[in-house]
């Protein structure tokens, strides 16, 4: 924060020596080497956040002396105004993303847009809201490759393959269908357009080569993806299954409720799924484990049992029994907290990004209640207090009128 404010305020580029002398944290560095490490780290973090940090010649007579500055006209975007109904739509769009990677980015982008609109109307949660999530661990890396137009490499196990095969792909677009994410792109090994389901990728996705290495065809559309999905997931089937109350959300979205009935302390729902991809139905039922039963037809039930037997064979009953309680406890803790608590590990870049957007947001909401501010900023009250204590001591100097 101090480095940003210092470089925004200066009328001329500052040398490394001047920056070290001005920014208090750099003054406390134990040696020149320690300062250099701190400064290089901070430069990388600012550029990662998109802050336009310029490196220019600081002295016309000595071209080896570099100076640094942040041009205000490049840092501050022109004022953008929205009508109340437009802000409501943006709020709904931001809340649509439940995935952590994009959910936080969407919420932060919305805060920036409404920072100077204190009277903006937040979209009230409705009875039914669209939710777009991504549970696949490879999603963030593939999304970044799509944005950068960069080749990716990964191991992929097809629906009828026993072993994964290495693939090289130029990713074009990500699409979600029937609860699964798919990446469409150009397969470099097969020299043709292909579609891959993210949940079938084994291990990590590795980005390769330079950014902007190819151009996405203009005619790539979701219709082609849907056709490829049907081909990959097999012929559609009709099935029935009983699921425990509170379970089977993916199935319930596309199923018809046949009956509901109590069984001891639980309530079970009989669902009917019509014309759904066989592989998707099998994987969705198998994922429910003991929360699903009475699968029909028998052929589909046999496939579910085979899927579970393969899981046990791959990991062993003892390992599954040991890991299952820990996994359930972790999921329960995540549902209970929902937010990062103060004191837990948080990347410095993430906090800096929040602080930079928090300042204008609070400036235009003078006197806002602490609890309301914490809720609307998406942090706990304890975390907000810690952020405010830090902001209180940020500035371009050490005198009171130079601090926030």
QUIJOWO-V207674 format. One record per residue. N is the residue number from 0. RES is the residue in three letters. SS is DSSP state (H for helix, E for strand, L for the rest). NEAR is the number of other ideal C-beta (glycine too) atoms within 12 Angstrom. D_LAST is the distance of its C-alpha to the last C-alpha in Angstrom with 2 decimals. Layout:
# QUIJOWO-V207674
n | res | ss | near | d_last
N | RES | SS | NEAR | D_LAST
N | RES | SS | NEAR | D_LAST
This chain:
# QUIJOWO-V207674
n | res | ss | near | d_last
0 | UNK | L | 35 | 10.41
1 | UNK | H | 34 | 10.12
2 | UNK | H | 38 | 13.46
3 | UNK | H | 35 | 12.75
4 | UNK | H | 31 | 9.93
5 | UNK | H | 34 | 12.34
6 | UNK | H | 37 | 15.35
7 | UNK | H | 29 | 14.10
8 | UNK | H | 22 | 13.34
9 | UNK | L | 27 | 16.63
10 | UNK | L | 12 | 19.73
11 | UNK | L | 18 | 22.14
12 | UNK | L | 25 | 22.55
13 | UNK | E | 33 | 21.48
14 | UNK | E | 25 | 24.07
15 | UNK | H | 28 | 23.74
16 | UNK | H | 21 | 24.16
17 | UNK | H | 24 | 21.34
18 | UNK | H | 36 | 18.98
19 | UNK | H | 27 | 20.12
20 | UNK | H | 17 | 19.68
21 | UNK | H | 26 | 16.08
22 | UNK | L | 34 | 14.50
23 | UNK | H | 25 | 14.61
24 | UNK | H | 24 | 16.16
25 | UNK | H | 29 | 18.85
26 | UNK | H | 19 | 19.64
27 | UNK | L | 14 | 20.67
28 | UNK | L | 22 | 23.10
29 | UNK | L | 12 | 26.60
30 | UNK | L | 12 | 28.36
31 | UNK | H | 14 | 28.32
32 | UNK | H | 11 | 29.62
33 | UNK | H | 17 | 26.81
34 | UNK | H | 23 | 24.20
35 | UNK | H | 19 | 26.24
36 | UNK | H | 16 | 26.36
37 | UNK | H | 28 | 22.61
38 | UNK | H | 33 | 21.98
39 | UNK | H | 19 | 24.79
40 | UNK | H | 22 | 23.60
41 | UNK | H | 33 | 20.07
42 | UNK | H | 26 | 21.76
43 | UNK | H | 18 | 24.09
44 | UNK | H | 25 | 21.49
45 | UNK | H | 33 | 19.56
46 | UNK | H | 19 | 22.95
47 | UNK | H | 17 | 24.01
48 | UNK | L | 30 | 21.18
49 | UNK | L | 21 | 22.39
50 | UNK | L | 30 | 19.64
51 | UNK | L | 21 | 21.75
52 | UNK | E | 32 | 21.49
53 | UNK | E | 26 | 24.06
54 | UNK | E | 21 | 26.24
55 | UNK | E | 21 | 28.13
56 | UNK | E | 18 | 30.21
57 | UNK | L | 24 | 28.16
58 | UNK | L | 17 | 31.23
59 | UNK | L | 11 | 34.20
60 | UNK | L | 8 | 36.61
61 | UNK | L | 11 | 35.53
62 | UNK | L | 11 | 35.26
63 | UNK | L | 11 | 34.52
64 | UNK | L | 19 | 31.08
65 | UNK | E | 23 | 28.53
66 | UNK | E | 27 | 25.13
67 | UNK | E | 37 | 22.25
68 | UNK | E | 32 | 19.94
69 | UNK | E | 33 | 18.53
70 | UNK | L | 20 | 19.95
71 | UNK | H | 18 | 17.79
72 | UNK | H | 12 | 21.08
73 | UNK | H | 16 | 21.89
74 | UNK | H | 22 | 18.56
75 | UNK | L | 19 | 18.15
76 | UNK | L | 16 | 21.31
77 | UNK | L | 9 | 23.00
78 | UNK | L | 11 | 22.29
79 | UNK | L | 17 | 24.48
80 | UNK | L | 15 | 25.77
81 | UNK | L | 22 | 27.96
82 | UNK | L | 15 | 30.41
83 | UNK | H | 17 | 30.17
84 | UNK | H | 13 | 33.18
85 | UNK | H | 20 | 31.74
86 | UNK | H | 27 | 28.62
87 | UNK | H | 22 | 31.08
88 | UNK | H | 21 | 32.98
89 | UNK | H | 28 | 29.91
90 | UNK | H | 30 | 28.97
91 | UNK | H | 25 | 32.52
92 | UNK | H | 23 | 32.49
93 | UNK | H | 32 | 29.34
94 | UNK | H | 27 | 30.93
95 | UNK | H | 23 | 34.19
96 | UNK | E | 27 | 33.06
97 | UNK | L | 20 | 33.55
98 | UNK | L | 24 | 33.46
99 | UNK | H | 22 | 30.41
100 | UNK | H | 24 | 30.08
101 | UNK | H | 26 | 29.94
102 | UNK | H | 25 | 28.91
103 | UNK | H | 30 | 25.38
104 | UNK | H | 26 | 25.16
105 | UNK | H | 25 | 26.57
106 | UNK | H | 34 | 24.23
107 | UNK | H | 30 | 21.13
108 | UNK | H | 23 | 22.69
109 | UNK | H | 34 | 23.32
110 | UNK | H | 36 | 19.73
111 | UNK | H | 30 | 18.74
112 | UNK | H | 27 | 21.63
113 | UNK | L | 34 | 20.91
114 | UNK | L | 30 | 17.11
115 | UNK | L | 25 | 17.77
116 | UNK | L | 26 | 20.82
117 | UNK | L | 20 | 19.95
118 | UNK | L | 14 | 23.67
119 | UNK | L | 27 | 24.89
120 | UNK | L | 19 | 27.75
121 | UNK | L | 24 | 27.71
122 | UNK | L | 23 | 31.11
123 | UNK | L | 11 | 32.77
124 | UNK | L | 13 | 34.50
125 | UNK | L | 12 | 38.19
126 | UNK | L | 5 | 41.25
127 | UNK | L | 8 | 41.52
128 | UNK | L | 17 | 38.71
129 | UNK | L | 18 | 39.07
130 | UNK | L | 22 | 37.86
131 | UNK | E | 24 | 37.85
132 | UNK | L | 22 | 37.65
133 | UNK | L | 30 | 38.66
134 | UNK | L | 21 | 39.94
135 | UNK | L | 28 | 41.40
136 | UNK | L | 20 | 39.58
137 | UNK | L | 35 | 40.38
138 | UNK | H | 31 | 38.65
139 | UNK | H | 26 | 35.24
140 | UNK | H | 29 | 37.04
141 | UNK | H | 40 | 39.51
142 | UNK | H | 29 | 36.90
143 | UNK | H | 23 | 35.07
144 | UNK | H | 36 | 38.46
145 | UNK | H | 32 | 39.24
146 | UNK | H | 21 | 36.02
147 | UNK | H | 22 | 36.65
148 | UNK | L | 23 | 40.42
149 | UNK | L | 29 | 41.28
150 | UNK | E | 30 | 44.41
151 | UNK | E | 40 | 44.34
152 | UNK | E | 30 | 46.89
153 | UNK | E | 34 | 47.75
154 | UNK | E | 23 | 50.70
155 | UNK | E | 33 | 52.02
156 | UNK | L | 24 | 54.60
157 | UNK | L | 23 | 56.34
158 | UNK | L | 27 | 57.75
159 | UNK | L | 13 | 61.20
160 | UNK | L | 14 | 60.36
161 | UNK | L | 11 | 60.64
162 | UNK | L | 11 | 58.62
163 | UNK | L | 16 | 55.42
164 | UNK | E | 20 | 55.78
165 | UNK | E | 21 | 53.36
166 | UNK | E | 34 | 52.00
167 | UNK | E | 29 | 50.28
168 | UNK | E | 41 | 48.58
169 | UNK | E | 38 | 46.71
170 | UNK | E | 45 | 44.64
171 | UNK | E | 35 | 44.51
172 | UNK | E | 32 | 43.27
173 | UNK | E | 36 | 42.36
174 | UNK | E | 32 | 44.11
175 | UNK | E | 31 | 44.48
176 | UNK | E | 28 | 47.89
177 | UNK | L | 31 | 49.25
178 | UNK | L | 31 | 46.30
179 | UNK | E | 35 | 46.43
180 | UNK | E | 35 | 44.44
181 | UNK | E | 42 | 46.44
182 | UNK | E | 44 | 45.66
183 | UNK | E | 38 | 47.89
184 | UNK | E | 39 | 48.46
185 | UNK | E | 29 | 51.03
186 | UNK | E | 27 | 52.84
187 | UNK | L | 22 | 53.45
188 | UNK | L | 17 | 56.33
189 | UNK | L | 16 | 58.20
190 | UNK | L | 11 | 57.19
191 | UNK | E | 14 | 56.58
192 | UNK | E | 26 | 54.03
193 | UNK | E | 29 | 53.38
194 | UNK | E | 39 | 51.37
195 | UNK | E | 44 | 50.07
196 | UNK | E | 38 | 48.89
197 | UNK | H | 35 | 45.80
198 | UNK | H | 29 | 47.19
199 | UNK | H | 30 | 50.17
200 | UNK | E | 33 | 48.17
201 | UNK | E | 25 | 48.88
202 | UNK | E | 17 | 46.26
203 | UNK | E | 15 | 43.37
204 | UNK | E | 34 | 42.84
205 | UNK | E | 22 | 42.43
206 | UNK | E | 28 | 41.05
207 | UNK | E | 22 | 43.28
208 | UNK | L | 19 | 43.39
209 | UNK | L | 12 | 41.05
210 | UNK | L | 16 | 38.91
211 | UNK | L | 14 | 40.54
212 | UNK | L | 20 | 43.98
213 | UNK | L | 22 | 45.71
214 | UNK | L | 11 | 45.67
215 | UNK | L | 24 | 45.87
216 | UNK | L | 15 | 48.98
217 | UNK | L | 8 | 48.37
218 | UNK | L | 12 | 50.89
219 | UNK | L | 24 | 49.28
220 | UNK | L | 17 | 49.16
221 | UNK | H | 19 | 49.00
222 | UNK | H | 15 | 52.75
223 | UNK | H | 23 | 53.62
224 | UNK | H | 30 | 51.35
225 | UNK | H | 21 | 53.00
226 | UNK | H | 18 | 56.45
227 | UNK | H | 28 | 55.59
228 | UNK | H | 32 | 54.19
229 | UNK | H | 24 | 57.47
230 | UNK | H | 21 | 59.42
231 | UNK | H | 31 | 57.35
232 | UNK | H | 32 | 57.26
233 | UNK | L | 21 | 60.97
234 | UNK | L | 16 | 63.07
235 | UNK | E | 20 | 61.74
236 | UNK | E | 28 | 63.12
237 | UNK | E | 22 | 63.51
238 | UNK | E | 36 | 62.80
239 | UNK | E | 30 | 62.37
240 | UNK | E | 39 | 60.44
241 | UNK | E | 33 | 59.51
242 | UNK | E | 37 | 55.90
243 | UNK | E | 29 | 54.50
244 | UNK | L | 20 | 52.34
245 | UNK | L | 13 | 48.65
246 | UNK | L | 25 | 49.57
247 | UNK | L | 33 | 50.42
248 | UNK | H | 21 | 47.65
249 | UNK | H | 30 | 48.38
250 | UNK | H | 36 | 52.06
251 | UNK | H | 25 | 51.58
252 | UNK | H | 19 | 49.71
253 | UNK | H | 25 | 52.88
254 | UNK | L | 29 | 55.62
255 | UNK | E | 20 | 57.89
256 | UNK | E | 23 | 58.21
257 | UNK | E | 20 | 61.90
258 | UNK | E | 17 | 61.85
259 | UNK | E | 17 | 59.86
260 | UNK | E | 16 | 61.54
261 | UNK | E | 12 | 60.75
262 | UNK | E | 17 | 61.82
263 | UNK | L | 9 | 61.45
264 | UNK | L | 8 | 57.86
265 | UNK | E | 18 | 56.55
266 | UNK | E | 19 | 56.84
267 | UNK | E | 28 | 57.85
268 | UNK | E | 32 | 57.67
269 | UNK | E | 28 | 60.23
270 | UNK | E | 37 | 58.67
271 | UNK | E | 26 | 60.54
272 | UNK | E | 36 | 59.09
273 | UNK | E | 16 | 60.96
274 | UNK | E | 18 | 60.98
275 | UNK | E | 36 | 58.10
276 | UNK | E | 32 | 57.97
277 | UNK | H | 30 | 59.90
278 | UNK | H | 31 | 57.50
279 | UNK | H | 37 | 54.53
280 | UNK | H | 43 | 56.53
281 | UNK | H | 33 | 57.67
282 | UNK | H | 32 | 54.24
283 | UNK | H | 40 | 52.65
284 | UNK | H | 41 | 55.38
285 | UNK | H | 31 | 55.39
286 | UNK | H | 26 | 51.65
287 | UNK | L | 30 | 52.31
288 | UNK | H | 22 | 54.60
289 | UNK | H | 18 | 55.98
290 | UNK | H | 25 | 54.38
291 | UNK | E | 38 | 56.99
292 | UNK | E | 25 | 60.80
293 | UNK | E | 24 | 63.98
294 | UNK | E | 33 | 63.23
295 | UNK | E | 24 | 65.82
296 | UNK | L | 19 | 67.61
297 | UNK | H | 13 | 68.91
298 | UNK | H | 17 | 68.23
299 | UNK | H | 32 | 64.51
300 | UNK | H | 25 | 64.52
301 | UNK | H | 18 | 66.12
302 | UNK | H | 27 | 63.34
303 | UNK | H | 32 | 60.67
304 | UNK | H | 20 | 62.63
305 | UNK | H | 18 | 62.99
306 | UNK | H | 28 | 59.23
307 | UNK | H | 26 | 58.62
308 | UNK | H | 16 | 61.43
309 | UNK | H | 17 | 59.85
310 | UNK | H | 21 | 56.56
311 | UNK | H | 19 | 58.44
312 | UNK | H | 13 | 60.43
313 | UNK | H | 15 | 57.35
314 | UNK | H | 16 | 55.41
315 | UNK | L | 12 | 58.03
316 | UNK | H | 15 | 58.31
317 | UNK | H | 10 | 57.07
318 | UNK | H | 15 | 53.84
319 | UNK | H | 19 | 53.18
320 | UNK | H | 14 | 53.92
321 | UNK | H | 12 | 51.53
322 | UNK | H | 16 | 48.61
323 | UNK | H | 19 | 48.96
324 | UNK | H | 12 | 47.72
325 | UNK | H | 14 | 44.69
326 | UNK | H | 16 | 43.82
327 | UNK | H | 16 | 44.28
328 | UNK | H | 13 | 42.14
329 | UNK | H | 14 | 39.30
330 | UNK | H | 15 | 39.56
331 | UNK | H | 13 | 39.69
332 | UNK | H | 15 | 36.59
333 | UNK | H | 15 | 34.74
334 | UNK | H | 11 | 35.95
335 | UNK | H | 11 | 35.03
336 | UNK | H | 14 | 31.43
337 | UNK | L | 17 | 30.55
338 | UNK | L | 25 | 26.95
339 | UNK | L | 22 | 25.49
340 | UNK | L | 18 | 24.85
341 | UNK | L | 21 | 22.15
342 | UNK | L | 10 | 23.60
343 | UNK | L | 17 | 25.68
344 | UNK | L | 10 | 25.49
345 | UNK | L | 21 | 23.02
346 | UNK | L | 16 | 22.79
347 | UNK | H | 20 | 19.63
348 | UNK | H | 22 | 19.87
349 | UNK | H | 26 | 20.09
350 | UNK | H | 28 | 16.95
351 | UNK | H | 32 | 14.96
352 | UNK | H | 29 | 16.54
353 | UNK | H | 35 | 15.60
354 | UNK | H | 36 | 11.87
355 | UNK | H | 34 | 11.97
356 | UNK | H | 33 | 13.95
357 | UNK | H | 35 | 12.21
358 | UNK | H | 30 | 8.99
359 | UNK | H | 23 | 11.39
360 | UNK | H | 33 | 13.75
361 | UNK | H | 30 | 11.74
362 | UNK | H | 16 | 10.56
363 | UNK | L | 20 | 14.33
364 | UNK | L | 24 | 15.37
365 | UNK | L | 10 | 14.03
366 | UNK | L | 11 | 15.88
367 | UNK | L | 20 | 17.27
368 | UNK | L | 13 | 19.20
369 | UNK | H | 21 | 17.93
370 | UNK | H | 15 | 21.27
371 | UNK | H | 15 | 21.43
372 | UNK | H | 27 | 18.03
373 | UNK | H | 25 | 19.20
374 | UNK | H | 19 | 22.52
375 | UNK | H | 26 | 21.41
376 | UNK | H | 33 | 18.98
377 | UNK | L | 29 | 21.93
378 | UNK | L | 35 | 20.68
379 | UNK | L | 23 | 21.78
380 | UNK | H | 20 | 20.04
381 | UNK | H | 19 | 19.93
382 | UNK | H | 29 | 18.29
383 | UNK | H | 31 | 15.64
384 | UNK | H | 18 | 14.94
385 | UNK | H | 25 | 14.74
386 | UNK | H | 36 | 12.33
387 | UNK | H | 25 | 9.94
388 | UNK | H | 15 | 10.56
389 | UNK | H | 25 | 9.79
390 | UNK | H | 28 | 6.50
391 | UNK | H | 17 | 5.55
392 | UNK | L | 22 | 6.77
393 | UNK | L | 28 | 5.84
394 | UNK | E | 27 | 5.82
395 | UNK | L | 25 | 9.09
396 | UNK | L | 21 | 10.24
397 | UNK | L | 19 | 10.67
398 | UNK | L | 10 | 10.43
399 | UNK | H | 10 | 8.29
400 | UNK | H | 9 | 7.88
401 | UNK | H | 18 | 6.90
402 | UNK | E | 18 | 3.81
403 | UNK | L | 26 | 0.00
